Amino acid sequence: MSTALTSGVIDKTVVINPNALVCKEQATIRGDVVIESRTITHPTVTIIAEKGPIRIGESNLIEEYVTIINRSDEPMIIGNYNLFEVGSYSESLSIGDNNVLEYRSRVGPRCFLTNGCIIGALCNLDVDETLKENTVIYGPDCKRRIALEKPAQQNFQLDFLRKIMPNYQRLVQTAKPENQSTS
């Protein structure tokens, strides 16, 4: 009885910068995709640049079953310190910094997130709109309010995962940064 997961499909054209952790297990990453330093992707993620490129900034956390897809000719830009929780889906061409897409939330291609926005669990936001900073979408009716503060950065979780993931996951190998010694 085998409990091993199948290896994913990660194109050779995908650029994964040093210090990013990208799990191979059942991951699909295709097209013109760049993943910056300190970003972590869990197993079973799907990131597809069908037409335009996808640029994922630093220190993002992309959990299991997340789908990020660019069907537009325009570039998709995802900033830094964003959290994509389990099963979230995004076609947004512009996601700023420090946003949270909660469990199974969906963001359409015409909706842009500025900074500090939270899309609540199971909320579907397929509107032509740029959300103001710190907007929170929540509840079954996708109500909205403005938060007093930005969501907390996931630094502790990112640091913890950087330590333990190499022990439990098969990772895409990236080149070591030039300024790191091998001793």
ZAMARGU-4260 file (C-alpha; in steps of 0.2 Angstrom, whole numbers, plus 5000, padded with zeros to 4 digits):
<rodrens>
0) 5000/5000/5000 | 5008/5016/4994 | 5004/5033/5003 | 5015/5043/4992 | 5007/5058/4983
5) 5010/5060/4965 | 5022/5073/4959 | 5015/5089/4952 | 5017/5098/4935 | 5029/5113/4937
10) 5034/5120/4920 | 5053/5123/4918 | 5048/5141/4913 | 5042/5145/4931 | 5055/5155/4941
15) 5056/5151/4959 | 5068/5163/4968 | 5079/5157/4982 | 5072/5156/4999 | 5055/5152/4992
20) 5047/5135/4997 | 5037/5127/4984 | 5030/5109/4987 | 5030/5097/4972 | 5016/5086/4978
25) 5001/5087/4967 | 5005/5105/4963 | 5002/5113/4946 | 5012/5128/4941 | 5011/5133/4923
30) 5016/5147/4911 | 5025/5163/4914 | 5025/5163/4933 | 5038/5171/4945 | 5037/5167/4964
35) 5048/5178/4975 | 5058/5175/4990 | 5051/5169/5006 | 5034/5164/4998 | 5028/5147/5003
40) 5016/5136/4993 | 5008/5120/5000 | 5005/5104/4991 | 4990/5104/4979 | 4991/5122/4973
45) 4986/5127/4956 | 4994/5143/4948 | 4992/5145/4930 | 4997/5159/4918 | 4986/5155/4903
50) 4989/5171/4894 | 4997/5185/4904 | 5011/5182/4917 | 5009/5180/4936 | 5021/5189/4948
55) 5019/5183/4966 | 5029/5194/4978 | 5038/5190/4994 | 5032/5182/5010 | 5015/5176/5003
60) 5008/5160/5011 | 4998/5149/4998 | 4989/5135/5007 | 4982/5118/5000 | 4969/5118/4986
65) 4972/5136/4981 | 4969/5141/4963 | 4977/5157/4956 | 4974/5159/4937 | 4977/5173/4925
70) 4966/5171/4909 | 4969/5189/4904 | 4983/5196/4892 | 4987/5208/4906 | 5000/5204/4920
75) 4993/5198/4937 | 5003/5206/4951 | 5002/5199/4969 | 5010/5209/4982 | 5019/5204/4998
80) 5013/5196/5014 | 4996/5189/5007 | 4988/5174/5014 | 4978/5163/5003 | 4969/5150/5014
85) 4964/5133/5010 | 4953/5132/4994 | 4953/5150/4990 | 4952/5155/4971 | 4958/5171/4963
90) 4958/5178/4946 | 4961/5196/4952 | 4974/5205/4942 | 4980/5216/4956 | 4982/5211/4974
95) 4992/5223/4985 | 5000/5219/5001 | 4994/5210/5017 | 4977/5204/5011 | 4968/5188/5017
100) 4958/5177/5006 | 4949/5165/5018 | 4944/5147/5016 | 4935/5144/4999 | 4933/5163/4995
105) 4933/5168/4977 | 4939/5184/4969 | 4935/5187/4951 | 4946/5195/4937 | 4938/5212/4938
110) 4940/5214/4957 | 4956/5222/4963 | 4962/5221/4981 | 4972/5236/4988 | 4981/5233/5005
115) 4974/5225/5021 | 4958/5218/5013 | 4950/5202/5020 | 4938/5191/5009 | 4929/5181/5021
120) 4926/5162/5021 | 4915/5156/5006 | 4912/5174/5000 | 4912/5176/4981 | 4917/5193/4975
125) 4915/5194/4956 | 4912/5213/4954 | 4921/5226/4944 | 4928/5236/4959 | 4944/5241/4967
130) 4942/5238/4986 | 4947/5252/4998 | 4961/5248/5010 | 4956/5237/5025 | 4940/5232/5017
135) 4932/5216/5025 | 4920/5206/5015 | 4911/5194/5027 | 4895/5183/5030 | 4883/5174/5018
140) 4878/5190/5010 | 4895/5197/5008 | 4893/5212/5018 | 4907/5224/5020 | 4915/5236/5032
145) 4932/5244/5035 | 4944/5237/5048 | 4953/5248/5060 | 4969/5239/5057 | 4977/5229/5043
150) 4977/5210/5046 | 4992/5203/5056 | 5007/5197/5045 | 5010/5179/5045 | 5029/5180/5050
155) 5028/5167/5064 | 5019/5155/5053 | 5031/5158/5038 | 5046/5155/5049 | 5039/5139/5057
160) 5034/5132/5040 | 5052/5136/5033 | 5059/5126/5047 | 5048/5110/5046 | 5042/5109/5028
165) 5059/5103/5021 | 5057/5088/5033 | 5040/5083/5027 | 5037/5089/5010 | 5046/5086/4993
170) 5051/5104/4987 | 5056/5111/4971 | 5075/5114/4971 | 5081/5132/4969 | 5098/5139/4967
175) 5106/5145/4984 | 5107/5164/4985 | 5124/5170/4980 | 5127/5179/4996 | 5125/5163/5006
180) 5140/5153/5011 | 5140/5134/5009 | 5150/5131/5025
</rodrens>
